Amino acid sequence: MTSRFTRGRIAAALALTAVGALTLTSCGGGVSDAGGGETKKADTKFVEATSGEVNLYTWSDYYPDELVKKFKKDTGITLNVDYYDSNESLEAKLRASDGAGYDVVVPSDYMVQILAKDGLLMEFDSQSLPNGKNIEPEFMDVYFDKDRKFSTPYLYGTTSFAYDTNVIKEDLTSWNDYFNPPASAGKVGTMNDQVEVVNAALRATGGDFCTTDGKQLQGAQDLLTQFKGKVGTINSDGILERLANGEQTMAMIWNGAAFRAAKDRPSLKYVYPKEGIALWQDNFTIPKGAKNVDQAKTFLNWMLEPENMAVAVNFQAYGSGVKGTNELMNDDLKKSPAIVIPEGYDLAKPVQPCNNEELTNYTKIFESFKG
């Protein structure tokens, strides 16, 4: 992050801090170097649909039912929602179908870049949408989609781990603590997400993201091998519920999910590790094989209305890049340690996209870990 703000400007600080990092990383790292798909002329025509359906493919527990109903009431369009648990699952589905099967998908920052480069996303230009003007200027020139030709912003946050301080009395402050949990933690939870898990292991062992250095990769793999016996679940679904109901006392988790889990179990603490955490942004995109394009664009345009995006912000407990939503954010979000990056903590950074060789190394390590 490039700057810090006082707690009196929390909402603005969250947006500017996050997007500053997302913007400035445009020169860092590679991206999937698979061959690009067929290049099509941008579809910048906007026709507001008033009937039909939109098939949305998004992260588990990541779109409020309230908005499904409101979208139907406001537009006359039926919104069907299906779920995945990792960017890689989404990527595999789109590659297998050549971008067909869904009308809107929700990849994270680096995955937008990969999918767009490989011709799996439709270019529509966010500024061709009437509400494109509601995208915060700082969220336009992002490293993964310059000038927002393929995406509109949804939500952003961080990934770390949380633990129950009523059960685990030790003060956990690092990724090394997570991968070497105290006995009181029992079986811990981790995500079914190779980028998040392998990057966290690289952080803990002092390695570099997207490394091809054999010693660094072996160090991460060795750490995950010894960690496996301490793991109860490798599943991105249900993390919130398992922590909230006490089934698990420690798990890798997104900050918004940690906030929501702590509503039921206030003793949960979200950790800002000394090695750093991942800063991510999820985005609405249209696959190139979408059948209901007008309805998809109508949905994206509708979600750029601040009152609609604010429902997602307050339900999911994440920030957004849409003007007017910060003012509609619930007060408890603005004050939560899980949502508000601590003053002086400048180690929340975007995930650097890896090229194919590097991703292959990640896949080998993660599949060995899941074994």
C-alpha positions as CSV (number, residue, x, y, z in Angstrom):
1,M,0.0,0.0,0.0
2,T,1.2,3.5,-0.8
3,S,-0.3,5.5,2.1
4,R,-2.2,5.4,5.4
5,F,-5.3,7.3,6.5
6,T,-6.7,8.2,9.9
7,R,-9.4,6.0,11.4
8,G,-11.8,8.9,10.9
9,R,-11.7,8.2,7.2
10,I,-11.9,4.5,7.3
11,A,-14.3,3.9,4.3
12,A,-12.2,6.1,2.0
13,A,-9.0,4.6,3.3
14,L,-10.1,1.1,2.6
15,A,-11.0,2.0,-1.0
16,L,-7.9,4.1,-1.8
17,T,-5.5,1.8,0.0
18,A,-6.7,-1.3,-1.8
19,V,-6.9,0.2,-5.2
20,G,-3.6,1.9,-4.9
21,A,-2.0,-1.5,-4.5
22,L,-4.0,-3.0,-7.2
23,T,-3.1,-0.2,-9.6
24,L,0.6,0.0,-8.8
25,T,1.2,-3.7,-9.4
26,S,0.6,-3.4,-13.1
27,C,4.4,-3.7,-13.7
28,G,4.9,-6.8,-11.5
29,G,4.8,-10.4,-12.5
30,G,3.6,-12.4,-15.4
31,V,0.3,-13.9,-16.3
32,S,-0.8,-17.1,-17.8
33,D,1.0,-17.5,-21.1
34,A,-1.4,-19.9,-22.7
35,G,-2.2,-19.0,-26.2
36,G,-4.8,-16.2,-26.6
37,G,-8.3,-17.1,-27.9
38,E,-10.1,-15.7,-30.8
39,T,-10.1,-11.9,-30.7
40,K,-13.6,-10.4,-31.1
41,K,-14.6,-6.8,-31.6
42,A,-15.8,-5.2,-28.4
43,D,-19.6,-5.4,-27.8
44,T,-20.3,-1.9,-26.5
45,K,-24.0,-1.7,-27.3
46,F,-26.2,-1.4,-24.3
47,V,-29.8,-2.5,-24.5
48,E,-31.6,-2.6,-21.2
49,A,-33.4,-5.9,-20.9
50,T,-36.8,-6.2,-19.2
51,S,-37.3,-10.0,-19.2
52,G,-35.4,-13.2,-19.6
53,E,-32.8,-14.6,-17.3
54,V,-29.2,-14.2,-16.2
55,N,-27.1,-17.2,-15.1
56,L,-24.6,-16.0,-12.5
57,Y,-21.6,-18.2,-11.5
58,T,-19.9,-16.9,-8.3
59,W,-18.1,-17.8,-5.2
60,S,-20.0,-19.8,-2.5
61,D,-22.2,-17.7,-0.2
62,Y,-21.2,-14.6,-2.1
63,Y,-24.3,-13.0,-3.4
64,P,-27.3,-12.0,-1.2
65,D,-30.7,-13.6,-1.7
66,E,-32.1,-10.2,-1.1
67,L,-30.5,-8.9,-4.3
68,V,-31.8,-11.9,-6.3
69,K,-35.3,-10.9,-5.4
70,K,-34.7,-7.2,-5.8
71,F,-33.2,-7.7,-9.3
72,K,-36.3,-9.6,-10.4
73,K,-38.6,-6.9,-9.0
74,D,-36.6,-4.0,-10.5
75,T,-35.9,-5.4,-13.9
76,G,-38.2,-8.3,-14.6
77,I,-35.2,-10.6,-15.2
78,T,-34.7,-13.9,-13.3
79,L,-31.3,-14.3,-11.7
80,N,-30.1,-17.9,-11.4
81,V,-27.1,-18.4,-9.1
82,D,-24.5,-21.2,-9.2
83,Y,-21.4,-21.5,-7.1
84,Y,-17.7,-22.5,-7.3
85,D,-15.0,-22.5,-4.6
86,S,-11.9,-21.3,-6.3
87,N,-10.6,-19.3,-9.3
88,E,-9.1,-22.4,-10.7
89,S,-12.5,-24.2,-10.7
90,L,-14.0,-21.3,-12.6
91,E,-11.1,-21.3,-15.1
92,A,-11.4,-25.0,-15.7
93,K,-15.2,-24.7,-16.3
94,L,-14.8,-21.9,-18.8
95,R,-12.0,-23.6,-20.6
96,A,-13.9,-26.9,-20.9
97,S,-17.0,-25.0,-22.3
98,D,-15.0,-22.5,-24.3
99,G,-16.6,-19.7,-22.3
100,A,-20.2,-21.0,-22.5
101,G,-22.7,-22.0,-19.8
102,Y,-23.0,-18.8,-17.8
103,D,-23.8,-15.2,-18.5
104,V,-21.8,-13.5,-15.6
105,V,-18.9,-14.9,-13.7
106,V,-16.9,-13.4,-10.8
107,P,-13.1,-14.0,-11.1
108,S,-10.6,-12.3,-8.8
109,D,-8.1,-9.8,-10.2
110,Y,-5.4,-12.0,-11.5
111,M,-7.9,-14.4,-13.0
112,V,-9.6,-11.6,-15.0
113,Q,-6.2,-11.0,-16.6
114,I,-5.7,-14.7,-17.4
115,L,-9.2,-15.2,-18.8
116,A,-9.2,-12.0,-20.9
117,K,-5.8,-12.8,-22.3
118,D,-6.9,-16.3,-23.4
119,G,-10.1,-15.0,-25.1
120,L,-12.6,-16.4,-22.6
121,L,-14.2,-13.1,-21.7
122,M,-16.3,-10.7,-23.7
123,E,-15.0,-7.2,-24.2
124,F,-17.8,-4.8,-23.5
125,D,-16.2,-1.6,-22.0
126,S,-17.6,-0.7,-18.6
127,Q,-18.0,2.9,-19.6
128,S,-20.5,1.8,-22.3
129,L,-22.9,1.0,-19.3
130,P,-25.0,4.0,-18.2
131,N,-23.8,3.4,-14.6
132,G,-20.2,3.0,-15.6
133,K,-19.7,6.5,-14.4
134,N,-20.3,5.2,-10.8
135,I,-17.0,3.2,-10.8
136,E,-14.6,5.0,-8.5
137,P,-11.8,6.6,-10.7
138,E,-9.1,4.7,-8.7
139,F,-10.8,1.4,-9.6
140,M,-10.6,2.1,-13.4
141,D,-6.9,1.8,-14.1
142,V,-6.2,-1.6,-12.4
143,Y,-3.4,-3.9,-13.4
144,F,-5.6,-6.8,-14.4
145,D,-8.0,-4.9,-16.7
146,K,-6.7,-1.5,-17.9
147,D,-9.6,1.0,-18.3
148,R,-12.1,-1.8,-17.4
149,K,-12.7,-3.2,-20.8
150,F,-13.7,-6.6,-19.6
151,S,-15.0,-6.1,-16.0
152,T,-16.8,-4.1,-13.4
153,P,-15.8,-4.1,-9.7
154,Y,-17.7,-6.3,-7.2
155,L,-16.0,-6.6,-3.8
156,Y,-12.5,-6.5,-2.4
157,G,-10.8,-7.7,0.8
158,T,-8.0,-9.7,2.2
159,T,-7.2,-13.4,3.0
160,S,-5.5,-14.5,6.2
161,F,-6.6,-16.8,9.1
162,A,-8.7,-16.5,12.2
163,Y,-8.7,-18.3,15.5
164,D,-10.8,-18.6,18.6
165,T,-9.1,-16.8,21.4
166,N,-11.2,-18.6,24.0
167,V,-9.7,-21.9,23.0
168,I,-6.2,-20.9,21.7
169,K,-4.5,-18.9,24.3
170,E,-1.3,-18.3,22.4
171,D,-0.9,-15.0,20.5
172,L,-0.7,-16.0,16.9
173,T,0.9,-13.4,14.7
174,S,2.4,-15.1,11.6
175,W,1.8,-17.6,8.8
176,N,4.3,-19.8,10.6
177,D,1.9,-19.9,13.5
178,Y,-0.8,-21.0,11.2
179,F,1.1,-23.8,9.6
180,N,2.5,-24.9,13.0
181,P,-0.7,-24.5,15.1
182,P,-0.7,-25.1,18.8
183,A,-2.2,-28.4,20.0
184,S,-5.2,-26.5,21.4
185,A,-6.3,-25.6,17.8
186,G,-7.2,-29.2,17.0
187,K,-7.7,-29.9,13.3
188,V,-7.6,-26.6,11.4
189,G,-9.2,-25.5,8.2
190,T,-7.6,-24.4,5.0
191,M,-8.9,-23.3,1.6
192,N,-9.2,-25.3,-1.6
193,D,-7.3,-22.6,-3.4
194,Q,-3.8,-23.4,-4.6
195,V,-2.8,-19.8,-5.1
196,E,-3.8,-18.7,-1.6
197,V,-2.4,-21.8,0.2
198,V,0.9,-22.1,-1.7
199,N,1.5,-18.4,-1.5
200,A,0.9,-18.5,2.3
201,A,3.4,-21.4,2.6
202,L,5.9,-19.4,0.6
203,R,5.4,-16.4,2.9
204,A,6.0,-18.6,5.9
205,T,9.2,-20.1,4.5
206,G,10.6,-16.8,3.1
207,G,10.0,-17.7,-0.5
208,D,8.9,-15.6,-3.4
209,F,5.6,-15.7,-5.2
210,C,5.6,-17.4,-8.6
211,T,9.1,-18.7,-7.8
212,T,10.8,-21.3,-10.0
213,D,13.6,-21.8,-7.4
214,G,13.7,-25.4,-6.5
215,K,14.8,-24.8,-2.9
216,Q,12.0,-22.3,-2.3
217,L,9.4,-24.6,-3.8
218,Q,10.6,-27.6,-1.8
219,G,10.5,-25.5,1.3
220,A,6.8,-24.7,0.7
221,Q,6.0,-28.3,-0.1
222,D,7.8,-29.6,3.0
223,L,5.9,-27.2,5.2
224,L,2.5,-28.2,3.6
225,T,3.5,-31.9,4.0
226,Q,4.0,-31.6,7.8
227,F,0.9,-29.3,8.0
228,K,-1.4,-31.9,6.4
229,G,-1.7,-34.0,9.5
230,K,-3.0,-31.0,11.4
231,V,-5.7,-30.2,8.8
232,G,-9.4,-31.1,9.2
233,T,-10.8,-29.7,6.0
234,I,-9.4,-28.4,2.7
235,N,-12.5,-26.7,1.6
236,S,-13.4,-23.1,0.8
237,D,-17.1,-23.8,1.3
238,G,-18.4,-23.5,4.9
239,I,-15.4,-21.9,6.5
240,L,-17.5,-19.2,8.1
241,E,-20.0,-21.7,9.5
242,R,-17.3,-24.1,10.9
243,L,-15.7,-21.2,12.8
244,A,-18.9,-19.7,13.9
245,N,-20.4,-22.9,15.4
246,G,-17.1,-24.0,17.0
247,E,-16.6,-27.0,14.7
248,Q,-13.1,-25.6,14.0
249,T,-11.1,-23.1,16.1
250,M,-8.7,-22.0,13.5
251,A,-8.9,-21.6,9.7
252,M,-7.7,-19.7,6.6
253,I,-10.5,-17.3,5.8
254,W,-11.4,-14.0,4.0
255,N,-11.8,-11.0,6.2
256,G,-15.5,-10.4,5.4
257,A,-16.3,-14.0,6.3
258,A,-14.3,-13.7,9.5
259,F,-16.3,-10.6,10.4
260,R,-19.6,-12.5,9.9
261,A,-18.4,-15.5,11.8
262,A,-17.4,-13.3,14.7
263,K,-21.0,-12.1,14.9
264,D,-21.9,-15.5,16.3
265,R,-18.5,-16.1,18.0
266,P,-17.0,-12.8,19.2
267,S,-13.9,-14.6,20.5
268,L,-12.7,-15.1,16.9
269,K,-9.6,-13.0,16.0
270,Y,-8.6,-12.1,12.4
271,V,-4.8,-12.1,12.1
272,Y,-2.6,-9.7,10.1
273,P,0.5,-11.9,9.8
274,K,3.9,-10.3,10.0
275,E,4.8,-11.9,6.6
276,G,1.9,-10.1,4.9
277,I,-1.5,-11.1,3.5
278,A,-3.2,-11.2,0.1
279,L,-5.3,-8.3,-1.1
280,W,-7.8,-9.3,-3.8
281,Q,-10.6,-7.8,-5.8
282,D,-13.5,-9.8,-7.3
283,N,-15.1,-8.6,-10.5
284,F,-18.2,-9.1,-12.6
285,T,-17.3,-10.3,-16.2
286,I,-19.2,-11.8,-19.1
287,P,-17.9,-15.0,-20.6
288,K,-17.5,-15.0,-24.4
289,G,-20.1,-17.7,-24.8
290,A,-22.8,-16.0,-22.8
291,K,-26.3,-16.6,-24.2
292,N,-28.1,-13.7,-22.5
293,V,-25.8,-10.8,-23.2
294,D,-28.3,-7.9,-22.8
295,Q,-29.5,-9.4,-19.5
296,A,-25.9,-9.8,-18.3
297,K,-25.1,-6.1,-19.1
298,T,-28.4,-5.0,-17.5
299,F,-27.3,-7.0,-14.3
300,L,-23.8,-5.4,-14.3
301,N,-25.3,-1.9,-14.8
302,W,-27.8,-2.6,-12.0
303,M,-25.1,-3.7,-9.6
304,L,-23.3,-0.3,-10.2
305,E,-26.2,1.4,-8.5
306,P,-24.8,2.3,-5.0
307,E,-27.9,1.2,-3.2
308,N,-27.7,-2.3,-4.8
309,M,-24.0,-2.7,-4.3
310,A,-24.3,-1.5,-0.7
311,V,-26.6,-4.5,0.1
312,A,-23.7,-6.8,-1.0
313,V,-21.2,-4.7,0.9
314,N,-23.1,-4.9,4.2
315,F,-24.1,-8.6,3.8
316,Q,-20.7,-9.9,2.7
317,A,-18.7,-7.4,4.8
318,Y,-16.3,-6.2,2.1
319,G,-15.6,-3.0,0.4
320,S,-16.5,-2.1,-3.2
321,G,-15.3,0.2,-5.9
322,V,-18.6,1.9,-6.5
323,K,-19.3,5.5,-5.7
324,G,-21.7,6.1,-2.8
325,T,-21.4,2.6,-1.2
326,N,-19.0,3.8,1.5
327,E,-21.6,6.2,2.8
328,L,-24.1,3.3,3.0
329,M,-21.7,1.0,4.9
330,N,-22.9,-0.2,8.3
331,D,-21.1,1.4,11.2
332,D,-20.0,-1.9,12.7
333,L,-18.1,-2.7,9.4
334,K,-16.2,0.6,9.6
335,K,-15.1,-0.3,13.2
336,S,-14.3,-4.0,12.8
337,P,-10.6,-5.1,13.1
338,A,-11.3,-7.7,10.4
339,I,-12.4,-5.1,7.9
340,V,-10.2,-2.2,8.9
341,I,-6.6,-2.8,8.0
342,P,-4.6,-1.8,11.2
343,E,-2.9,1.6,11.2
344,G,0.7,1.1,10.0
345,Y,0.2,-2.3,8.5
346,D,1.4,-2.0,5.0
347,L,1.7,-5.7,4.1
348,A,-1.6,-6.3,2.3
349,K,-0.6,-6.7,-1.3
350,P,-2.4,-8.0,-4.4
351,V,-1.7,-11.5,-5.6
352,Q,0.9,-11.5,-8.4
353,P,-0.3,-13.5,-11.4
354,C,2.0,-16.4,-12.4
355,N,2.8,-17.7,-15.8
356,N,2.0,-21.3,-16.8
357,E,5.3,-22.8,-15.7
358,E,4.9,-21.2,-12.3
359,L,1.3,-22.2,-12.0
360,T,2.3,-25.8,-12.9
361,N,4.7,-25.8,-9.9
362,Y,1.9,-24.5,-7.7
363,T,-0.5,-27.2,-8.9
364,K,2.0,-30.0,-8.2
365,I,2.6,-28.7,-4.7
366,F,-1.1,-28.3,-4.0
367,E,-2.2,-31.6,-5.4
368,S,0.6,-33.3,-3.4
369,F,-0.7,-31.6,-0.3
370,K,-4.3,-32.6,-1.0
371,G,-3.2,-36.1,-1.9
